[in-house]
Amino acid sequence: MIHRLAERELETKFGRFDEVLYYDGQRESIALVAGDVAAGENVLVRMHSACIGGHVFNSVECECAAEMAAAQRKVQEAGRGVIVYLEQEGKGNGHLALMKSIPFKKSGHPQGEAYVLAGYAADARDYRPAAAILKDLGVKSVALLTENADKVEALRAYGINVVSAQPLAL
């Protein structure tokens, strides 16, 4: 069960969004909404996980900040859309897992494999809150900004009609 806690207008360098804060009993999630998405078909949607390194510390070791900027730009260009920001640092494993996986990543392992070598799940993210948020916003179907087939399947498993998936060009 997801609860809508608060809303506000948010001016960004890409345009105005409505920021909607949700809580599922364990974590907060945020929807950045542009335009009218209620009862919307083929609404542009990006699911974006937290990244302290990229979003807070301006790390050059990941593309998270650039991905967020690209998503905001694309949604504004489309005239409507939703970016769901999920508190799922380190592919849902947390920041400690991310830090412990870095030596494995630096030795050439892909990120998911690096998490496993550090003793964590390759990907522990949960997209149930994103699906609940999209339902709360009244979105009928989505055009998902992702190349990750697991995100598409997860949303579909939670009852979201994903009509297309497209890469998020940076």
C-alpha positions as CSV (number, residue, x, y, z in Angstrom):
1,M,0.0,0.0,0.0
2,I,1.4,3.4,-0.9
3,H,0.4,6.7,0.7
4,R,0.6,10.1,-1.0
5,L,2.1,12.4,1.7
6,A,2.7,15.8,0.1
7,E,2.8,17.7,-3.2
8,R,4.5,20.8,-4.5
9,E,5.5,22.6,-7.6
10,L,9.2,22.2,-8.4
11,E,11.0,24.5,-10.8
12,T,14.0,22.8,-12.4
13,K,16.4,23.9,-15.1
14,F,14.4,21.7,-17.4
15,G,11.0,23.1,-16.5
16,R,8.3,22.8,-14.0
17,F,7.3,19.5,-12.4
18,D,4.8,18.6,-9.7
19,E,6.8,16.7,-7.0
20,V,4.6,14.1,-5.3
21,L,6.0,12.4,-2.2
22,Y,4.9,8.8,-1.4
23,Y,5.6,6.4,1.5
24,D,5.0,2.6,1.4
25,G,5.7,1.9,5.1
26,Q,9.4,1.4,4.6
27,R,10.7,3.9,2.1
28,E,9.8,7.2,0.5
29,S,9.5,7.5,-3.3
30,I,9.0,10.7,-5.4
31,A,7.1,11.2,-8.6
32,L,8.1,14.1,-10.7
33,V,5.1,14.8,-12.9
34,A,4.9,17.0,-15.9
35,G,1.6,17.8,-17.6
36,D,-1.6,15.9,-17.2
37,V,-1.0,12.2,-16.9
38,A,-4.3,11.2,-15.3
39,A,-6.1,8.6,-17.6
40,G,-3.0,9.1,-19.9
41,E,-2.1,6.5,-22.6
42,N,1.5,6.1,-23.6
43,V,2.8,8.3,-20.9
44,L,6.6,8.7,-20.9
45,V,7.9,7.2,-17.7
46,R,11.4,6.8,-16.2
47,M,12.0,4.7,-13.1
48,H,15.2,6.1,-11.5
49,S,17.0,4.7,-8.5
50,A,18.8,6.8,-5.9
51,C,22.5,7.3,-6.3
52,I,24.3,9.2,-3.6
53,G,27.6,9.2,-5.6
54,G,26.0,10.6,-8.8
55,H,23.3,12.8,-7.4
56,V,24.9,14.2,-4.2
57,F,28.7,13.9,-4.7
58,N,28.8,14.5,-8.5
59,S,30.8,11.3,-9.1
60,V,32.1,10.7,-12.6
61,E,32.1,6.9,-11.9
62,C,28.4,6.6,-13.0
63,E,25.9,8.2,-15.3
64,C,23.1,8.6,-12.8
65,A,23.0,12.4,-12.8
66,A,23.2,12.5,-16.6
67,E,20.4,10.0,-16.8
68,M,18.2,12.1,-14.5
69,A,18.9,15.2,-16.5
70,A,18.1,13.4,-19.8
71,A,14.9,12.0,-18.3
72,Q,13.7,15.4,-17.2
73,R,14.6,16.9,-20.6
74,K,12.7,14.2,-22.5
75,V,9.6,14.4,-20.3
76,Q,9.5,18.2,-20.7
77,E,10.0,17.9,-24.5
78,A,7.1,15.3,-24.6
79,G,4.9,17.8,-22.7
80,R,3.9,15.2,-20.1
81,G,5.4,12.3,-18.2
82,V,6.5,10.9,-14.9
83,I,9.9,10.2,-13.4
84,V,9.6,7.9,-10.4
85,Y,12.6,8.3,-8.1
86,L,13.0,5.2,-5.9
87,E,15.1,5.1,-2.8
88,Q,17.0,2.0,-4.0
89,E,20.7,2.9,-3.8
90,G,23.1,0.2,-5.0
91,K,20.5,-1.6,-7.1
92,G,18.4,-2.0,-4.0
93,N,21.2,-3.4,-1.8
94,G,22.1,0.0,-0.2
95,H,25.2,2.2,-0.2
96,L,27.3,-0.2,1.9
97,A,26.9,-2.8,-0.8
98,L,27.8,-0.3,-3.5
99,M,31.0,0.6,-1.6
100,K,31.9,-3.0,-1.0
101,S,31.4,-3.9,-4.7
102,I,33.8,-1.2,-6.0
103,P,37.0,-3.3,-5.8
104,F,35.3,-6.0,-7.8
105,K,34.0,-3.5,-10.4
106,K,37.5,-1.9,-10.6
107,S,39.0,-5.3,-11.3
108,G,36.7,-5.6,-14.4
109,H,33.5,-7.3,-13.2
110,P,30.1,-5.9,-14.3
111,Q,28.2,-4.1,-11.6
112,G,25.7,-6.9,-11.0
113,E,28.5,-9.5,-10.7
114,A,30.4,-7.2,-8.4
115,Y,27.5,-7.1,-6.0
116,V,27.3,-10.9,-6.0
117,L,31.1,-11.1,-5.3
118,A,30.6,-8.7,-2.4
119,G,27.9,-10.9,-0.9
120,Y,24.8,-9.1,-2.2
121,A,22.1,-9.7,-4.8
122,A,23.0,-8.7,-8.4
123,D,19.8,-6.6,-8.4
124,A,17.5,-6.3,-5.4
125,R,15.4,-3.4,-6.7
126,D,11.6,-3.6,-6.1
127,Y,9.4,-1.8,-8.6
128,R,6.1,-2.4,-6.7
129,P,6.2,1.2,-5.3
130,A,6.6,2.6,-8.9
131,A,3.6,0.6,-10.1
132,A,1.5,1.8,-7.2
133,I,2.5,5.4,-7.8
134,L,1.6,5.1,-11.5
135,K,-1.8,3.7,-10.6
136,D,-2.3,6.5,-8.0
137,L,-1.5,9.1,-10.7
138,G,-4.1,7.5,-13.0
139,V,-1.6,6.5,-15.7
140,K,-3.3,4.0,-18.1
141,S,-0.3,2.9,-20.1
142,V,3.4,3.8,-20.3
143,A,6.2,4.3,-22.8
144,L,9.1,3.4,-20.5
145,L,12.5,5.1,-20.8
146,T,14.8,2.1,-20.3
147,E,16.9,-0.6,-22.0
148,N,16.3,-2.9,-19.0
149,A,13.9,-5.7,-19.8
150,D,13.6,-6.6,-16.1
151,K,12.0,-3.1,-15.4
152,V,9.5,-3.7,-18.2
153,E,8.6,-7.2,-16.9
154,A,8.4,-6.0,-13.3
155,L,5.9,-3.2,-14.1
156,R,3.8,-5.6,-16.2
157,A,3.8,-8.1,-13.3
158,Y,2.4,-5.3,-11.1
159,G,-0.4,-4.6,-13.6
160,I,1.1,-1.6,-15.5
161,N,0.5,-1.6,-19.3
162,V,3.9,-1.0,-20.8
163,V,3.3,-0.4,-24.5
164,S,6.9,0.4,-25.4
165,A,10.4,0.7,-24.0
166,Q,13.1,3.0,-25.5
167,P,16.6,3.8,-24.5
168,L,17.3,7.0,-22.6
169,A,19.8,8.7,-24.9
170,L,22.2,10.8,-22.9
